[in-house]
Amino acid sequence: MTSVTHRFIKTNNIQMHIAEQGQGKLVILCHGFPESWYSWRHQLSALAEAGFHVVAPDQRGYGQTDRPAAIEDYNIFELVGDIVGLVNALGEEQAFIVGHDWGAVVAWYCALLRPDIFRSLTLLSVPYKPRTWDNIKPTEAMRLMAGEQEFYQLNFQEPGKAEAELESDIRTNILSILYSASGDPPPAKRWRFLYNKSEKSFDTSSVPDKLPGWLTEQDIDFFTSEFERTGFRGGLNWYRNIDRNWELTHFLSGAKIYQPALFVAGEVDAVITMYHEAFDNLEHNVPNLKQKVLLPGAGHWIQQERSIEVNKLLIQFLTDKMGN
């Protein structure tokens, strides 16, 4: 069995760092915020051993991949273009795509825009949420939803503001984000996506007395060292394109995803609360959804918190699709 290897490829006018392992049908793993290829460390070997060529990139703005300066360079068409170009650079014509958090958004746009390439879709933590013809601008909808409170994604819109908060103590902030959005803290210490105007967005996170079993000091070291080198601007720029993405994708209003699909999330993931309507309507919006799973007691970092269960579900789903 080969080990994980690393290299750089050219795609969509950027240089992208990838971690890869195994041989067989191609599986692309798209990470979220604030993460990197490393968030898939438990899936690489498991999927490779199951007979797949599995590739986890540092996506645009993260890790060792290029970090363009312009905010608009992080719009959804560029992010999808990076993954389409990755498949081509690997010499393949088709791939299975898996996404977590923001990576789930990239994955479903890949499925919508290039169904000829992406044969199946797996979404972790974030359910597909189609736009409608009468949608209002996302940031306006966020303000209406927040009312007298603040919504964390609005805090990310002003360049430099969230960077300063996050980069003031990177290690502590990474630890608190990973812990507070997981299934481990008691309800009073869990991350909140809505908070009082007197608070900062990262006041909603807490640091554990001891690390949960799924997270090691080495894991925190890795994430910390990456963001100490890169900062958070690249990842935050994804959020700063939310309205731009809305403006660019009117033509996808009402679009359904027809590829075979799998959805897995943690039962106490705040994103399921935030997007409960999209979760409830998944079967309607993804008519070929094969399985929708909520893992009891798990939070947002599902493939890290519950790697054994997620690997089993992924392998079962992808192995079934491999024969199609």
C-alpha positions in Angstrom: 0.0 0.0 0.0 1.5 3.3 -1.0 1.7 6.2 1.5 0.3 9.7 1.0 2.4 11.7 -1.5 2.4 15.5 -2.2 2.9 17.4 -5.4 1.9 20.6 -7.2 -0.2 20.8 -10.4 -1.2 23.7 -12.6 -5.0 24.3 -12.8 -7.1 27.3 -13.9 -4.0 29.7 -13.8 -2.9 28.8 -10.3 -0.5 26.3 -8.8 -2.3 23.9 -6.5 -0.9 21.6 -3.9 -2.4 18.2 -3.6 -2.1 15.2 -1.3 -2.9 11.9 -3.0 -2.9 8.2 -2.4 -3.9 5.0 -4.1 -4.9 3.9 -7.6 -8.2 3.4 -9.3 -11.2 5.6 -9.9 -10.5 9.2 -9.0 -12.1 10.7 -5.8 -11.6 14.5 -5.1 -12.0 15.6 -1.5 -12.8 19.4 -1.1 -12.1 20.9 2.4 -13.8 23.7 4.2 -13.0 26.7 6.4 -10.6 27.0 8.2 -9.0 23.8 7.0 -6.7 22.3 4.3 -6.0 18.9 2.7 -5.1 17.7 6.2 -8.8 17.6 7.3 -9.0 14.5 5.1 -6.1 12.7 6.7 -8.3 9.9 7.9 -10.0 9.4 4.5 -6.9 9.3 2.3 -5.6 5.9 3.3 -9.1 4.4 3.9 -10.3 5.2 0.4 -6.9 4.2 -1.2 -7.1 0.8 0.5 -10.7 0.5 -0.9 -9.3 0.8 -4.4 -9.6 4.5 -5.2 -7.1 7.2 -6.4 -8.0 9.8 -3.8 -6.8 13.4 -4.1 -7.2 16.1 -1.4 -6.1 19.6 -2.6 -5.4 22.7 -0.7 -8.0 24.8 -2.3 -7.5 28.3 -3.6 -6.3 30.6 -0.8 -5.2 27.7 1.5 -2.1 25.9 2.5 0.5 25.6 -0.2 -1.8 26.5 -3.0 -1.7 30.0 -4.6 -3.5 32.8 -2.9 -4.6 35.4 -5.4 -4.8 38.9 -4.0 -8.1 40.1 -5.5 -11.3 39.2 -3.6 -13.2 38.5 -6.9 -10.7 35.8 -7.7 -12.5 33.6 -5.2 -15.9 33.6 -6.9 -17.6 30.2 -7.4 -16.7 29.9 -11.1 -13.0 30.1 -10.2 -13.3 27.6 -7.4 -15.2 25.2 -9.7 -12.6 25.8 -12.4 -9.8 24.8 -10.1 -11.4 21.4 -9.5 -12.3 20.8 -13.1 -8.8 21.7 -14.1 -7.4 19.4 -11.4 -9.3 16.4 -12.9 -7.9 17.3 -16.3 -4.3 17.8 -14.9 -4.6 14.3 -13.4 -5.3 12.9 -16.8 -8.9 11.8 -16.0 -12.2 12.5 -17.6 -14.4 11.7 -14.7 -14.3 11.8 -10.9 -16.4 11.3 -7.7 -16.5 14.5 -5.7 -16.8 14.8 -1.9 -17.1 18.2 -0.1 -17.2 19.3 3.5 -18.3 22.8 4.7 -17.4 25.3 1.9 -16.0 22.3 0.0 -19.6 21.0 -0.1 -20.7 24.2 -1.9 -17.8 23.8 -4.4 -18.8 20.1 -4.9 -22.4 20.8 -5.6 -21.6 23.5 -8.1 -19.2 21.1 -9.8 -22.0 18.6 -10.0 -24.4 21.2 -11.4 -22.1 22.8 -13.9 -20.1 19.7 -15.1 -22.3 16.6 -14.7 -20.3 15.0 -17.5 -17.2 15.0 -15.2 -18.6 14.5 -11.7 -20.4 11.1 -11.5 -21.6 11.3 -8.0 -21.8 13.8 -5.1 -21.1 13.4 -1.4 -21.9 16.4 0.9 -20.7 16.5 4.4 -22.2 18.9 7.0 -23.7 21.4 4.5 -26.9 20.4 2.6 -27.5 21.5 -0.9 -29.5 24.8 -0.9 -30.7 25.8 -4.3 -31.4 29.4 -5.1 -34.9 30.5 -6.3 -35.8 33.1 -8.8 -37.1 35.4 -6.1 -34.1 35.0 -3.7 -32.9 38.3 -2.3 -29.2 39.1 -2.0 -27.6 36.7 0.6 -26.2 39.3 2.9 -29.6 41.0 3.0 -31.2 37.7 3.9 -28.6 37.2 6.6 -29.4 40.6 8.2 -33.1 39.8 8.2 -32.4 36.5 9.8 -30.1 38.0 12.4 -32.6 40.7 13.4 -31.1 42.5 16.5 -28.2 40.0 16.6 -25.1 39.5 14.5 -24.5 36.6 12.1 -21.0 35.4 11.8 -20.7 35.5 8.0 -21.6 39.2 8.0 -18.6 39.7 10.3 -16.4 38.2 7.5 -17.4 40.7 4.8 -15.1 43.6 5.7 -11.6 42.9 4.5 -9.1 42.8 7.4 -11.6 42.7 10.3 -11.9 38.9 10.7 -8.3 38.5 9.8 -7.2 40.6 12.7 -9.4 38.7 15.1 -8.2 35.3 13.9 -4.6 36.1 13.6 -4.3 37.7 17.0 -3.7 34.2 18.5 -3.9 31.6 15.7 -3.3 28.5 17.8 -5.9 29.4 20.4 -8.5 30.4 17.8 -8.0 27.2 15.7 -8.4 25.1 18.8 -11.5 26.9 20.0 -13.1 26.8 16.5 -12.5 23.1 16.1 -13.6 22.2 19.7 -16.6 24.6 19.9 -18.2 23.5 16.6 -17.7 19.8 17.3 -20.0 17.5 19.2 -17.8 17.5 22.3 -18.6 20.7 24.3 -21.7 20.9 26.5 -24.5 23.0 24.8 -23.6 26.2 26.7 -20.1 26.1 25.2 -20.9 25.3 21.6 -20.3 27.7 18.8 -23.1 30.1 18.0 -23.7 31.4 14.5 -25.8 34.3 16.0 -24.4 36.4 18.8 -25.0 39.7 20.6 -23.8 43.0 19.0 -21.6 43.5 22.1 -19.7 40.3 21.3 -17.1 39.5 18.7 -17.8 36.5 16.5 -15.0 34.4 18.0 -16.4 35.2 21.5 -18.8 32.4 20.7 -16.1 29.8 20.9 -14.4 28.1 23.9 -11.2 26.3 24.6 -11.4 22.8 26.1 -9.7 21.7 29.3 -8.4 18.7 27.4 -8.4 17.8 23.8 -11.3 15.6 22.5 -10.3 12.1 21.4 -10.4 12.9 17.7 -8.0 15.8 17.9 -4.3 15.7 18.8 -1.6 18.3 19.6 0.0 17.4 16.3 -3.3 18.2 14.5 -3.4 21.6 16.1 0.3 22.1 15.4 -0.3 21.5 11.7 -3.3 23.8 11.3 -1.6 26.5 13.3 1.6 26.4 11.3 -0.3 26.6 8.0 -2.3 29.6 9.0 0.7 31.3 10.6 2.3 31.1 7.2 -0.7 32.0 5.0 -3.0 34.0 7.2 -6.8 33.7 6.8 -7.4 36.2 4.0 -7.7 33.5 1.3 -10.3 31.5 3.1 -12.3 34.5 4.2 -12.4 35.8 0.6 -14.7 32.9 -0.2 -17.3 34.4 2.1 -16.7 37.8 0.5 -18.0 36.4 -2.8 -21.4 35.3 -1.4 -23.3 38.1 -3.0 -21.2 38.0 -6.2 -21.9 34.2 -6.5 -25.6 35.0 -6.2 -25.3 37.6 -9.0 -23.5 35.2 -11.2 -25.8 32.2 -10.9 -29.4 33.4 -11.6 -29.5 30.8 -14.3 -29.3 28.0 -11.7 -32.4 29.1 -9.9 -34.5 26.0 -9.1 -31.8 23.6 -10.3 -31.8 20.1 -9.0 -28.8 17.7 -8.7 -29.5 14.4 -10.4 -26.2 12.5 -9.8 -26.3 9.7 -7.1 -25.7 11.5 -3.8 -24.8 10.9 -0.2 -25.3 13.3 2.7 -23.7 12.9 6.1 -23.7 15.3 9.0 -23.4 15.5 12.8 -26.6 15.5 14.8 -25.5 18.5 16.8 -23.9 20.4 13.9 -25.0 24.1 14.1 -25.1 24.1 10.3 -28.0 21.7 10.3 -29.9 24.1 12.6 -28.9 27.0 10.4 -30.0 25.3 7.2 -32.7 23.0 8.5 -35.0 23.8 5.6 -32.4 22.7 3.0 -31.7 19.6 5.1 -35.4 18.7 5.2 -35.8 19.3 1.4 -32.7 17.4 0.3 -34.7 14.5 -1.2 -36.7 17.0 -3.3 -33.7 19.0 -4.5 -31.4 15.9 -5.0 -33.8 13.3 -6.4 -31.2 10.6 -6.6 -30.1 11.0 -2.9 -29.2 7.5 -1.8 -28.7 8.1 1.9 -29.1 10.9 4.4 -27.3 10.3 7.7 -27.1 12.2 10.9 -24.5 10.8 13.3 -25.6 11.0 16.9 -23.6 13.3 19.1 -21.3 14.5 16.3 -20.7 18.1 15.4 -19.4 20.0 12.3 -16.0 18.4 11.7 -17.7 15.1 10.8 -14.9 13.4 8.8 -12.4 14.1 11.6 -14.7 13.5 14.6 -16.3 10.3 13.2 -13.7 9.1 10.7 -14.6 5.4 11.0 -18.3 5.9 10.4 -17.7 8.4 7.6 -15.2 6.2 5.9 -17.5 3.2 6.0 -20.4 5.3 4.5 -18.1 6.8 1.8 -16.6 3.5 0.8 -20.0 1.8 0.6 -21.4 4.6 -1.5 -18.5 5.1 -3.8 -17.9 1.3 -4.3 -21.5 1.0 -5.4 -21.1 3.9 -7.8 -17.8 2.5 -9.1 -19.7 -0.2 -10.9 -22.0 2.2 -12.7 
